Amino acid sequence: MPLISSNTLHLDTSYQYQSTEALFDEYFGDEGGTTKQSLSEAINLLMRGEYVNVSEQRNVTHPQTRSYHAVVTANRRDTRFADTVRKLRSGNWFGATGKPITAVVNIGVGGSDLGPNMASFALKEFADDHQSHSLNVHFVSSMDGGQLYAVLPIIDPETTVFIIASKSFSTIDTLANVNTVREWIKPQLNQEQWLQHHVIGVSSNAKKMGDYGIPEAHQFTFGEGVGGRYSLWSAIGLSIALSCGLHTFERMLEGAKAMDDHFASAPASKNLPLALALHGIHNREQRGINNLAILPYDGRLRMLPNYLQQLDMESNGKQASADNHAIDYPTGPIIWGGFGPNGQHAFFQHLHQGYDDFAADFVLVLKRNAPTFNSAVAAKLAEQQQLSVANCLAHRRLMWFGAKNTESPRDHYPGGHPSNLLMMDELTPESFGELIAAYEHKVFVQGVYWKLNSFDQPGVEKGKKIALDVMGSLNGDADTAFDESTDAIIRRYRNM
């Protein structure tokens, strides 16, 4: 079995069309294109914090945040990060009216929401320091206010701290939510009380946090070279530490650092992120498969598909090279998926018997302990985990081998769908950190091969600019003409 392992993560590529070694020779040959030597140089630059995001002319530095020491050092060396987490988790942060804080709301979008939300949910049961104080951490991202509708009725302005998480501290989605919160708190707090006692800022832009009125002691920064979708390891991970505790957060960072070391040193035949990248390139270019289904078979990882959508599609969904030349070949695939056991009762029918080609990454946890339950309940939970393992292996096998039946089309399963199996003996903060870092490095390798800048997002920025023009027309501040459909809807909106 072609099993590739790092410290706590294992990759089975048995159900792929070629070996990792053959693909490495094919795609990173020593003549033309991206060679093995140039890939090695790119990896070394990334690990040293010297790989350049050419669009923004800054070094890419997210691997340098993979230590608790780095996060603390970035915030004035006086352990304010640790002190803030301990203060809130112990019930020793008091609001403007003297009541202890019992809720935290992280307001962010994209990388300021997807990674922290995913990690907080996945690692919640590993919460450390055995606090007796109850601290509920919520996440709000949607610009339409839908999540505020759900969160505001269950929190109290006097006992809630809001984290404004935004790399630029100018993201319109995030500030729209913040502006609504500023109105909501007015019956009980004035603006100065709210800013002084109930707001924390996390951003690369300390000046804008200060201009907004957030006290310096409540500002947490991270480097400009840390891209939003790579930022959960940095101060953006404050909400993770608040949800799970400092020790768990540090263990997650250690897992990511272990994957960095593996990626930088393991030979090609045993390099887990490289193998993921190579099989992805082959399926995209040679098999013509334009999508990858992410299928976690552990409920704690159910947010993984959403996170990987941003990580992969925002990084490598490009039609121009890093040096701004048009390209005429496919790049990153469409990423989609869902919680595997539930998907079996939804979209798996199409996967098994539909006409479309796809590739899949199955993510499996073999064992789950249940220390907080009595032995009888723990045994039943172990049986459920076993059921999940069995279903994961069965469906993955059927997608690859199929089940031929020439007499009954209804009972024919064509198979032939390639997949990876990413497997952990147990989900721990370390194995979670390794998993996420492995995907980051996979995306990096594919970006290098396709000659992309995986660290910019010009399509996103263009859409935001058009939205501002449309907003002006919706408000009546401008009378810009767009197209027949858009103009008609704007008129309908303004007439309501």
N, C-alpha and C positions, 0 to 999 in steps of 0.2 A: 504494500500500500504506500503510495507516494505521500507520506505525512511529513510536513514541515513544522517545526516547533520553535517557539521562543521560550521565554520563562514559563508562562502560564497559559499561552494561547497555542492552539494547534490548527493547522490547515491541511485538509484532505482534498487533493485535486484528482482523485481517482476518476471522477466523472467529467473529465475534460478531454479534448481531442488530441492534444499533444503534451509531451513532457515539458516541464519548466526549462530544463537544460536546452532542449531543442529550440524552444521559443527564444531563449536568451541569445543563442547564436544567430537565429534568424533576424531578430529585430534590432539587436545591438551588435551587428557584425563589425569587423575592424575596417571596413571600407565604406566610405560615404555615409550620409545620414548621421544619426546619433550613435556614436561608437561606445563600446564598453568603457573606454578611457574617459570620454566626455561625460558619460553618466556618472562614473566614479568621481570625477571632479565636481560635478554638480551636487552630488550627495555630500561631499566633503565641505563645500561652500555652505550648504544648508546647515550642516551640523556646527559650523563655526560662526554662524550668524552673518555670513558674507554673501549669500546668494541675493541677487538684486532683483527687486520688482521694478522692471525697467519703465513701466508706465508712470509710476509714482516716484521713481528715483530714490528708493529707500531700500535698505537691507531687509530681508525676511528673517524675523527673529523669534517666531513662536517656539521653536525647540529650546531656546534659551530660557523659557519660562517654566520648564519642567522640573522645578524644584521649589519647595516651600521657601527656601532661603531666597530664591530669586523674587518671589512675590513680596516677601517682607522687605527685601532690600529696595525694591521699586517704590516702596512707600515709607521712605524717610528713616529706615533702619531703627525706628523706635517701636517696632512691633505693633503699630496701630491696627494692622489687619487682624492679628491674633487677639489683641485686646478688644477690638470691636466684636469679633465673633464670640469671645467668652462672655463679654458683657451682655450681649443680647440673648445668648443661649442660657445664661444663668438667671435671667430676670433682673439684672442690675442696670439696665438702661431704662431710664424713666422719662416719660414724655413731659410736655410743657406743663401739664396739670398735676404732675407728681405720680401718675399711674405707671406701673411697669408695662413695658412693651410686650405684647403677646402675639403680634402678627407682623410679618414683613411682606411687602409686595414688591417684586422685582418688575420694573417697567422697562422693557427693552424689546427689540425686534431683531430678527435674523440671528446673527451670531451672539447677540446679547440676550437671546431668549432660548434658542433651540438647544444649544449645548448645555447651558446651566440647567434648564428644565429637564432635559433627558437625564443628565447625571444625578440631579437631586432625586428624581423618581427612582432611578435604577439602584442607587446606593443608600436609600433611606433606611433600610433595615440594618445598615452597618453603623448607624449613628453612635458616636462615642461620647465620652465624658459623663454618661449616665445622669444627665440633668433631670431634675425634678420639675423644672419650669417648662411649661408648654409653649413652644414657639412654632407657629404655623407660617409656612413660607408659601406664598402664592406667586403666580406668574401671569403677567398681562402683556400682550403684544399687539392685539388686533387694532388697527386704526379705526374701525367702525365702532369701537366702544363695547362690543359684545361681551368681552371678558370682564370689563368693568361692571357691566350689568350684573354679572354673577358674583363678583368679589365684593363690591361695595356694601351690599346688604348684610354681609356676614363679618364685617370688620368695624372697628370704632376709630375715628380720627385720633382720639386721645391715647390709644394703645397700639398704634400702627406706625411703623417706619417704612418709608418708601425708598427703594433703591432706584435711582434714575441711571440706567446703564446704556451708554451710547458712546461709541468710540469718538465720534466727532462732536458730540453733544449738540447736534443740530438736526437729528433725524426727525422728520416731520411726524411720522407715525407715533414715535415715542412722546414727543412734546405735546401732541394732541391729547394723549391719555393723561399726561401730567397736568395740562391745563384744565381738564375736567376734574381731576382730583383737587386742584386748587380751589375750585368753586365748591366742591363737596365738603371740604373741611371748614368752610367759613362760619357756619353756625356755632362751632365749638372752638376754633383756633383762628387767630389772625395769621397773616402771612409770615411775620417775623417769628412767631412761636413755631409755626410749622417748619420753616427752613432751619431754624436753630436746633430743633429737638427731634424732628421726624423725617428728615431727608438725608440720604447718603448719595453721593455722586460717584460713578465709576466711569472714567473716560481717559482718552489720551490727551484731552484738551483741558488742562487745569485752569487756564485763563477763563474759558467759558463757564466752567463750574463756579469759579469765583464771581464772575459777573452776574451769574444767576442768583447769587446770594447764599450758596452752600458754604458753610464754615470750612476752613482749611482742614480742620481736624476730621471732618467727615468726607473728605475727598480722597479717592483712591485712583491711582493712575497706572497705566501700562504703556509700553512703548508704541510709537507710531508704526514700527515694523511688525507688530502683531496684528494680522488681519482679523477682521471681525469673526469670520467663520472658523478661525484657529485660536480663539481667545478664551475658551473655557478654562484653560490652565492658568491664566493671568488673574488680575484683580477682578475681572468679569466673573470669575468663579466664586466671588464672595457669597452669592446665594447658595452655592453648593456647600460651602463650609458652614453656612448658617443652618442649612437643612440637615447636614450629616456630621458636622463637627470638624475640628481642625485636623485631627489624626486621620480621619477617613479621607479628607481632602489631600493630605500629604501622601497617603498611600496611593491614591489615584495618580498623583504626579509621579511617584516613583515607578508605577507601572508604565506610564508613558515614556519615562526616561529609559527604562529597560528596553522598550521597543526601539527607541532611538539608537541605543547601543547595538542592538541586534541588526537593525537596518544598515548601520554604518560598517559593521564588521563581518557579518555572515556571508559566506560565499554564495554565488548566484543560485546554486542548486538547493540551498538551505535557507534562502532569504525570503521570509514570509511576505512582506509588502511587495517585493519584487515579483514574486510568483503571482500574487493577486493582479498586479499591473499587467504582466505578460499575458495571462489568460484573458484578461479583459481586452487587451489590444487585439489579440487573435480573434476573439469572438466578434469584435466590432469590425475589423478590417477584412478578415478572411471568411468568416461565417455570415457576415452581413447582419448580425444581430444588433439592433439599435436600442435595446433596453435591458436593464438589469433589475430583477426583483430581489429586494432585501427581505428575508423571511426569518425573523428571530423566533425561536421556539422557547422563549422564556418571557413571561409577562413583564418582567422588570425592564426588558429591552424593547418594549413595544414602541417607544419613540424613536428608535434607531433609524427607521426608513426616512422619517421627516428630516432628521439631522443630516443624513447622508445625501439627501436631495440637494441641500444647500452646499455642502462640502464639495460634492463632485460636479454638480451642474453649474453652479456659479463659478467654479474654478476652470472647468475645461469645456464648457459649452460655448466655444468660440469659433469664429470663421476668419480670424486673422492671426498671423504668427506673432510671436513676441516682438519682432522688429517691424510689425505693422504691414506685412504683406498678405494679400488675400490667399487663402488656401482652398484647395479643391478636393479635400479628402475628409472623411468623417472623423470627428473627435469624440469627446465624452458621450456616453450613452444617456438615455433617459433613465433616471433612477425612480423607482416606485416600490411598492410592497406593502407589507402589513404584518401584524402579529400572526405567525403561522397557524396555530391551532384555530383561530377564528377565520383565517383565510380559507381553511379547508371547507368551511361552510359558506363561502362566498365566491371568490374568484378562482379557486383551484380547479373547478370544473373546466374553465377555459384553458388553464395551463395544461391540463391532461389531454383534452380532446379538441381544443380550438385549433385554428389554422396558423396562428402567429408564432414566430420563433421568439424565444426569450432565453436569457441566461439567468441564473439565480445564485444568490449567496444565502445558504442556510446558516443560522447562528444557533448553536446548541450548547446548553449547560447540562452536564451529565448528572450532577448531584446537587441537591439543595437541602441544607440543614434546617431544622425548625426548632431551635433551642428554647423558644418561648412557649412551646406547647407541650402538653403532656405526651407520654410515649405513644398512646393509642392514636391521638390526632396526628402526631409526627409521622407515624407509620403510614397513615392514610395519605398524608401529603407526599411522602416518598413514593407511594404507588402512583399518585398523579404525575409526579415528575417522570417516573418510568413510562407512563402512558404518553407523555409528551415526547420523550426520546424515541419511543417506538414509532410514533406517527411521523416524526421528522425523518427518520431513516427510511420508512416505507414510502413516503411521498417523494423523497429525493430519488430513491431507487426507481420508482415508477416513471418519473419524468425522464430519466436517462435510458433505462432499458425498454420501457414501454411494455405492452402486452398485446401481441399480435392475435388478431381474430379475423380471418378472411371471410368467415361465414356470417358474422353479425357485426356490421359497422358500429352499432351501438356499444359493443363490448370491445372495440378496437382502441388501443392507446398507442399512438405512434412513437412516443419517446424521442430520444435524440436531443434532449435539451440539456446543455452542459450546466454544471453547477460546482460551486465550492462549498465545502463544509468547514466553517470556523467553529472550533469546539473548545470549551473550557471544562475542566473537571468540576470546578465550582465558579460561580460568579463572585468575585471579590473586588474591592477597589483597585487592586493591582491588575487583575485580568481585564477589568473594564478599561483602565487606562491604556493597557497594551492594545486592546481591540480598536479603540478610537484612534490612537496614534498610528496603528497599522494602516487604517484607511487613509489617514492624512498622507502617509508616505506613498501609498499606492497611487493616489491622485497626483502627487508630485512626479513620480516616475513617468506616468502617462503624459503629463504635461510636457516633461522634458522630451519624450519621444516624439510627440506631435508638434514640438517647437512652439509651445504656447507660453504665455505668461499666466500661470495659474493663480496669480495673486491680485488680479484686478477684476472689475466687473462693469465694463462700459455700457453693456445693455441695460443693466439696472439703473445706472445713472441717467441714461437718456430717457427712460420711462418716467423717472421722477421729475425731470425738467418739463416734459409734456404735461404731466399731472398738474404742475403749478400753473401752466397756461390755461388748462381746463378749469382749474379752481377759480381763476380770475373771471372767467365767463360765467361760471355758476353763481358767483357772488354778485355779478353785475358790474364788477370793477373794470371789465374789459369786454370788448365785443369781437373777439377773435373768431374767424371762420375756420372750421376744421374740415369736415366732410358732411355729406347730407345726413347720414345716420347720427353722428355725434351732435351736430347742430340741432337736430330735431329733439334729441333727448335733453339737451341743455335747455331748449325753449320749454319743454314740458316741465322740467324741474323748476325753472324760474316762474312758471305760471301757477305752481302748486301753492 
